[in-house]
Structure formats: structure tokens, C-alpha cells
Amino acid sequence: MSSCSTTWRTSATPTSPAGSASPPAPWNARWRAPWRIAPARCGPGWRRTSAVFAFFRRRPRTAAEWVARLNSGQATARDQAELAAWLDRHPEHREQFAAVASVWMRAPVLRNSPLARRYLAEIPPAPAASGRALAFGARPLLAGAACCALLSAGLLLWMQRDSYRTGVGQSQVVRLEDGSTIWLNTDTRLKVRFEAGRRRVLLSRGEAFFSVARDAARPFVVEAGERRIVVTGTQFDVLHSGEEVAVAVLEGHVRVEHQQAAKNSGAGTPALVEASRAEVRLVAGQEAEFVPTAAPAVRRNQQVAQKTAWREGRIVLENAALGAALEEVGRYTSTRLVLADPQLRALSITGVFRTGDIDSVLFSLRELYGLHARREGQNLILERAG
């Protein structure tokens, strides 16, 4: 039978009461002192200390414990469900988890260190656990913490579950752990949920531009309304407004699916509903608009890049119908631009404007068509003079 030793170091040594001849109290006496484990090489017969294994048997209570559990290599579906509940229990839990996870994910030096790899290899493998999916006692907690950066980043990526939002007139750039980047346009809401087999984004409203890092093994999926946009690595824009979804591809190709293609919503005729749920494939330079009761409208647009000029704070209009142009301008401000005469919507406008710069738009309309604005509450009513 092989033997081994584990050195227990404490910041203080327990002593007996004055005048007592009793020996020092053992390590597991009621008196508690800070301790740590110095792991040693052990054979198969090594008996691990029960205090260490108690940590692995109980459910995690802190963000650090959850991160350690997830990166143990043996986390189960039950762990994932319990972690999701723990994250939802209190807003601070999400912040704490994100902070700890960030430390684990940002240590490439340790992750690529031969010395750290060798140290991790010295830790004995997990013994088989009868009737249990977890064997957390396989590696001492502190040894795993010391070498945590060596563990696969993929196990942690599935737990990236962040929410992002912008107000009217605001924009935001989000850089994801997989190397992808998301630009959020004005008044946008989205959630990022990275899982083991796919990268998932839920765009509940607004507009976002995606530059996706290529990973054929883990598709990047954007869900917007009834549509699901699936890619492996590309650049594209998604606008989700009410029941309408618009997709424009700047680079690569995307596949747009209907999330409930097999379910009949009852809206419109069956043939029309079926047509609206058709799968569409788009390549660079193409854009498509999707509504619940019509077939997708796909068209070639050589100026797709102009649609994403908002990332640079610009609105590019080229022979745009005035009604649609004012709707686009109005997305970046709380002021609503209203045409007094519906016939004015047919007028066209061309120009480049800064997002939120209503004054420049009003000046152009006054010079082009003699339109003047009068304010009524939050509305600016545009009408011809006299």
C-alpha cells in the first residue's frame, strides 16, 4: 500500500490552556485557523482529507465556488440549472460571477505554461463514482485554483449570459469572449447566452451589427422575433422592430429560419403563412425583410454598408422616401417628426446626417421643399409655409 503526506500549514498553532499538559489540539478541533493545502504526489491508495471533500459534496454558495465547479470538467445538467437559478436570485450574483469568470478567462500565460501543465498533470485522476455524475474530489480545490487558467475556456463560455441595452440616441460596442463583436444601435435590447454547442443572442428589440468570429463547431445564432439567423463567421446587421425583422449581410453568408415553421399561427391564408416561413439564405450584398404574413422580400443592395453607417454616427440617405427617412431620423431622438400632409411622404431626400442632428434635417427640408416645423409637445409638425 502506497503512502503519501499532506502538509497542513496554519497561520497560528493551537495551544493548550495555561498550565495544562495536554498536547496541541489536532487540526480539526473546534478552534479554527486559516489553512491551506500543499498537495503531494500520491499513489492510488491516497486517502484524502474529508474537510476538502466536504467542499465538493455540498452545493456551491459563492461565485468562486460556481466557477470552480463548472471548470471541474464534470459539471452536470443539474449544476447548470442550479447555477441559472442562483444567478437569477439576486443581481449581485451576476456581477460577482462575471468578475470571477473574467479572471479565469484572462490568464493565457498560465494556460500556456508548461510548468503549470506539469503541476496539473501530477494531480491524480478522478476515481469512478457509483451512481453519481460528479466526482469533484478528483482534484483538490486549491490545486485547481492555481491551475484554473489551464482548463478549457469552452466550459465557461456556455455560461456567458449577459444582457445589454441602449437608450434612445445611444450606441454600445460589446466584445464577446469568443472574439466576436456586437454593435448595439439606438434603443436596443439583447441578451448573450453562450452554450456548449452554440453561441446564442436574443435580440428582443432594436438593431445590432454582428462581426462573428469563425467557429464551425459552434454556430452563432441570433433570434429576433420569429426569425433565427444562423452563421459560423460573418458580418451582418439585424433590425427588429415590432413584428418586422430585416437582415443585411455585409460579408460571408447567413441562413434565416422561422423559429416555429411547423406551427400554424392562423394569420393569413395557409399558403401565405407557409411562404412567410420559408428558409432564406443570404450572401454578401443582399438584404431581406420578414413579416409574419408575407413571403420574405429579398433584394440585392450594393450599398449595404450604408445601412450600417450608424456605427460611425451617420445616417446615409440616397433618394429615400421622406416618410421613411423621417422615421429613420426619429429613431435617434425623443422628438417625433410628423408630416402634416400625408402626400409629402412621397418626396425624396438625399444626404448624410449625424444621428440625432434634427436641425440639419430641418434645414435641408426647408431649403429643398420649403417645409417649416412647429412644435406640439414632443412632436415637430412639418408643413409647407402659407
C-alpha positions in Angstrom: 0.0 0.0 0.0 1.5 3.3 -1.1 1.7 6.2 1.3 1.8 9.9 1.0 1.8 13.0 3.1 -0.1 16.2 3.0 1.4 19.2 4.8 -1.0 21.4 6.7 0.2 25.0 7.2 -1.6 27.4 9.5 -1.0 31.0 10.4 -1.1 30.1 14.1 -0.6 26.9 16.2 -3.4 26.0 18.7 -2.1 25.8 22.2 -3.5 24.2 25.4 -4.8 26.3 28.3 -2.1 27.7 30.7 -0.7 25.0 33.0 -2.2 22.1 31.0 0.0 19.2 29.9 -2.4 18.3 27.1 -0.8 18.1 23.6 -1.7 20.7 21.0 -5.2 20.4 19.6 -5.5 18.5 16.3 -6.2 20.3 13.1 -9.9 19.5 13.1 -10.6 20.7 16.7 -13.2 23.4 17.3 -10.6 26.1 17.2 -10.2 27.1 13.5 -7.3 28.8 11.9 -6.7 29.9 8.3 -5.2 26.9 6.4 -4.2 25.7 3.0 -3.1 22.5 1.5 0.2 21.8 -0.1 -0.6 18.8 -2.4 1.9 16.0 -2.7 2.4 13.1 -5.2 0.3 10.2 -4.1 -0.5 6.7 -5.3 -3.9 5.2 -5.8 -4.3 4.5 -2.1 -4.0 8.1 -1.0 -6.8 8.9 1.4 -7.9 12.5 1.0 -8.9 14.6 3.9 -12.7 14.8 4.5 -12.7 18.5 5.1 -11.6 19.1 1.5 -14.1 16.7 0.1 -16.9 18.3 2.0 -16.5 21.4 -0.2 -17.1 19.3 -3.3 -20.0 17.4 -1.9 -22.0 20.5 -1.0 -23.7 22.8 -3.4 -21.6 25.9 -4.4 -22.6 29.0 -2.5 -20.4 31.7 -4.0 -19.4 32.9 -7.4 -15.8 31.5 -7.0 -17.2 28.1 -6.0 -19.5 28.0 -9.0 -16.7 28.9 -11.4 -14.5 26.1 -9.8 -17.4 23.7 -10.2 -18.1 24.5 -13.8 -14.4 24.1 -14.7 -14.0 20.8 -12.8 -14.7 19.0 -16.1 -17.6 17.1 -14.6 -20.4 19.6 -14.2 -23.8 18.2 -14.8 -27.1 19.5 -16.3 -28.3 19.8 -12.7 -25.4 22.1 -11.9 -26.3 24.3 -14.9 -29.9 24.6 -13.8 -28.9 25.4 -10.2 -26.4 28.0 -11.4 -29.0 29.6 -13.6 -31.3 29.8 -10.6 -28.5 31.2 -8.4 -27.7 33.9 -11.0 -31.4 34.9 -11.2 -31.8 35.0 -7.4 -30.0 38.4 -7.0 -28.5 41.0 -9.4 -25.2 40.9 -7.4 -24.8 37.2 -8.1 -24.4 38.0 -11.8 -21.9 40.7 -11.2 -19.9 38.5 -8.8 -19.9 35.6 -11.2 -18.8 37.8 -14.2 -16.0 39.2 -12.2 -14.6 35.8 -11.1 -15.1 34.3 -14.5 -13.3 37.2 -16.1 -10.2 36.4 -14.0 -10.3 32.8 -15.1 -10.7 33.6 -18.7 -7.9 36.2 -18.9 -4.8 34.2 -17.9 -3.3 32.9 -21.2 0.2 33.0 -19.7 -0.8 30.3 -17.1 -2.9 28.5 -19.7 0.1 28.0 -21.9 2.7 27.4 -19.2 4.5 24.0 -19.4 5.2 24.2 -15.6 1.6 24.8 -14.8 0.6 21.9 -17.1 3.1 19.6 -15.4 1.8 20.6 -12.0 -1.8 19.9 -13.0 -0.8 16.5 -14.5 0.6 15.4 -11.1 -2.9 15.6 -9.6 -4.4 12.1 -9.7 -7.4 11.5 -12.0 -10.9 11.2 -10.6 -12.0 7.8 -9.3 -15.2 6.3 -10.6 -18.2 7.4 -8.6 -21.0 4.8 -8.4 -24.4 6.2 -9.3 -23.2 9.8 -9.4 -22.3 12.0 -12.3 -19.9 14.2 -10.3 -16.6 13.3 -8.8 -15.4 16.6 -7.5 -12.9 15.1 -5.1 -10.7 14.2 -8.1 -8.6 17.3 -7.8 -8.0 19.4 -4.7 -9.7 22.8 -4.8 -6.6 24.9 -4.4 -4.6 22.9 -6.9 -7.4 23.5 -9.4 -7.5 27.2 -8.5 -3.7 27.5 -9.0 -4.0 26.0 -12.5 -7.5 27.2 -13.4 -6.3 29.0 -16.4 -5.2 25.7 -17.9 -8.8 24.5 -18.1 -10.8 24.7 -21.3 -12.3 28.1 -21.9 -15.2 26.4 -23.7 -16.7 25.0 -20.4 -17.1 28.5 -19.2 -18.3 30.1 -22.4 -21.6 28.3 -22.2 -22.3 30.3 -19.1 -21.8 33.7 -20.7 -25.3 35.1 -20.1 -25.2 38.9 -20.3 -27.9 41.5 -21.0 -27.2 44.7 -22.9 -29.3 47.7 -23.7 -29.1 51.2 -25.1 -31.3 54.2 -24.7 -32.7 56.4 -27.5 -29.7 58.0 -29.2 -27.2 55.8 -27.6 -24.9 53.1 -29.0 -22.7 50.5 -27.5 -19.9 48.1 -28.6 -19.7 44.7 -26.9 -16.7 42.4 -27.3 -17.5 38.7 -26.6 -15.2 36.1 -25.1 -15.1 34.2 -28.4 -13.6 37.1 -30.3 -16.9 38.3 -31.8 -18.1 41.9 -31.6 -21.6 43.3 -31.4 -22.5 46.9 -32.1 -25.9 48.0 -30.5 -27.7 50.8 -32.2 -30.2 53.2 -30.6 -33.0 51.8 -28.2 -31.8 48.2 -28.4 -32.2 45.2 -26.1 -30.3 41.9 -26.4 -29.0 39.0 -24.4 -26.0 36.8 -25.0 -26.2 33.2 -23.9 -23.2 31.1 -24.9 -23.8 27.4 -24.5 -21.6 24.3 -25.0 -22.7 23.7 -28.6 -23.7 27.1 -29.9 -23.4 30.8 -29.4 -26.8 32.4 -28.9 -28.0 36.0 -29.0 -31.6 37.1 -28.3 -32.4 40.5 -29.9 -35.7 41.5 -28.4 -35.9 44.9 -30.0 -33.8 47.4 -31.9 -30.8 46.9 -34.2 -27.4 45.3 -33.9 -24.4 44.7 -36.2 -22.5 41.4 -35.7 -18.9 40.6 -36.6 -18.7 36.9 -35.8 -15.6 35.0 -35.1 -15.5 31.8 -37.2 -16.2 28.6 -35.3 -17.7 25.9 -37.5 -18.2 23.6 -34.4 -20.3 26.3 -32.5 -22.8 28.1 -34.8 -23.6 31.7 -33.9 -27.4 32.1 -33.7 -29.3 35.4 -33.5 -33.0 35.1 -32.5 -35.2 38.1 -33.4 -39.0 37.8 -33.2 -40.0 34.8 -35.3 -36.7 34.6 -37.1 -33.5 32.7 -36.3 -30.3 33.8 -38.1 -27.6 31.1 -38.2 -24.0 31.8 -39.1 -20.5 30.4 -38.4 -18.5 33.5 -39.1 -19.6 36.6 -41.0 -20.7 40.3 -40.7 -24.3 41.2 -40.8 -27.0 43.6 -39.5 -30.3 42.7 -37.9 -33.1 45.2 -37.2 -36.1 44.0 -35.1 -39.0 46.5 -35.0 -42.4 45.2 -33.8 -43.2 42.1 -35.9 -40.8 43.0 -38.7 -37.2 41.8 -39.0 -34.7 43.0 -41.5 -31.3 41.3 -42.2 -28.5 42.7 -44.3 -25.2 40.8 -45.0 -22.0 42.7 -45.3 -19.6 39.8 -45.5 -20.0 36.0 -45.8 -23.4 34.3 -45.8 -26.3 33.7 -43.4 -29.2 31.3 -43.1 -32.5 32.8 -41.9 -35.0 30.3 -40.4 -38.5 30.6 -39.0 -38.5 29.6 -35.3 -41.9 27.9 -35.5 -42.1 26.7 -39.1 -44.2 23.7 -38.2 -46.8 25.7 -36.2 -49.7 27.4 -38.0 -50.4 30.8 -36.4 -53.7 31.1 -38.2 -52.7 34.6 -39.6 -53.4 35.0 -43.3 -54.1 32.1 -45.7 -52.2 28.8 -45.1 -50.3 29.3 -48.4 -49.2 32.8 -47.4 -48.2 31.6 -43.9 -46.2 28.8 -45.4 -44.5 31.3 -47.7 -43.7 33.6 -44.8 -41.9 30.8 -43.0 -39.6 29.8 -45.9 -35.9 29.5 -45.1 -33.8 32.1 -46.8 -30.1 32.1 -47.5 -28.4 35.5 -47.9 -24.9 36.3 -49.2 -22.8 39.5 -49.0 -24.6 42.4 -50.6 -28.1 41.0 -50.0 -30.8 42.1 -47.6 -34.2 40.7 -46.7 -37.3 41.9 -44.8 -39.5 39.4 -42.9 -43.1 40.0 -41.8 -45.5 37.3 -40.3 -48.0 37.3 -43.2 -45.9 37.7 -46.4 -43.2 36.0 -48.2 -39.7 37.3 -47.4 -38.6 40.2 -49.6 -35.0 39.6 -50.7 -33.1 42.1 -52.8 -29.6 42.9 -53.9 -28.2 46.1 -52.4 -24.8 47.3 -53.5 -24.9 49.9 -50.7 -25.4 47.6 -47.8 -22.5 49.3 -46.0 -24.6 52.5 -45.9 -27.2 50.7 -43.8 -24.6 50.2 -41.1 -23.2 53.8 -41.2 -24.9 54.3 -37.8 -21.9 52.6 -36.3 -20.0 55.7 -37.2 -22.8 58.0 -36.0 -24.1 58.7 -39.5 -27.4 58.3 -41.4 -26.9 57.9 -45.1 -30.0 58.7 -47.3 -30.0 58.2 -51.0 -33.2 59.1 -52.8 -35.1 57.9 -49.7 -38.8 58.5 -49.4 -39.3 61.3 -47.0 -41.7 59.4 -44.8 -39.2 56.5 -44.3 -36.3 59.0 -43.9 -38.0 60.8 -41.1 -38.8 57.5 -39.3 -35.1 56.7 -39.5 -34.0 60.1 -38.3 -36.5 59.9 -35.4 -35.1 56.7 -34.1 -32.2 58.6 -32.6 -34.2 61.3 -30.7 -37.2 61.5 -28.4 -38.7 64.1 -30.8 -41.1 62.7 -33.3 -41.1 64.2 -36.8 -44.6 64.3 -38.3 -45.7 65.3 -41.8 -48.8 67.5 -41.7 -49.8 66.3 -45.3 -49.5 62.6 -46.0 -48.8 63.4 -49.6 -45.4 64.8 -48.5 -44.3 61.2 -47.7 -43.7 60.7 -51.5 -41.0 63.3 -51.6 -37.4 62.1 -51.7 -34.3 63.2 -49.8 -30.5 62.5 -50.3 -27.8 63.4 -47.8 -25.6 62.4 -44.9 -26.6 63.4 -41.4 -25.3 62.9 -37.9 -27.5 60.7 -35.8 -29.7 62.8 -33.5 -29.0 66.0 -35.5 -32.5 67.1 -36.3 -31.6 70.7 -37.0 -29.6 69.7 -40.1 -32.5 67.7 -41.4 -34.9 70.5 -40.9 -32.6 72.9 -42.6 -32.4 70.6 -45.7 -36.1 70.2 -45.9 -36.6 73.9 -45.6 -34.1 74.6 -48.4 -35.4 71.7 -50.7 -39.2 71.9 -50.2 -39.9 74.9 -48.1 -41.1 72.9 -45.2 -41.2 74.5 -41.8 -41.6 72.9 -38.4 -43.8 73.9 -35.5 -43.6 72.1 -32.1 -46.6 70.4 -30.5 -45.4 68.8 -27.3 -42.8 66.1 -28.3 -43.8 66.3 -31.9 -42.4 68.5 -34.7 -45.1 69.1 -37.3 -43.6 69.6 -40.8 -45.7 71.6 -43.3 -45.4 73.9 -46.2 -45.3 77.6 -45.4 -48.5 79.6 -46.0 
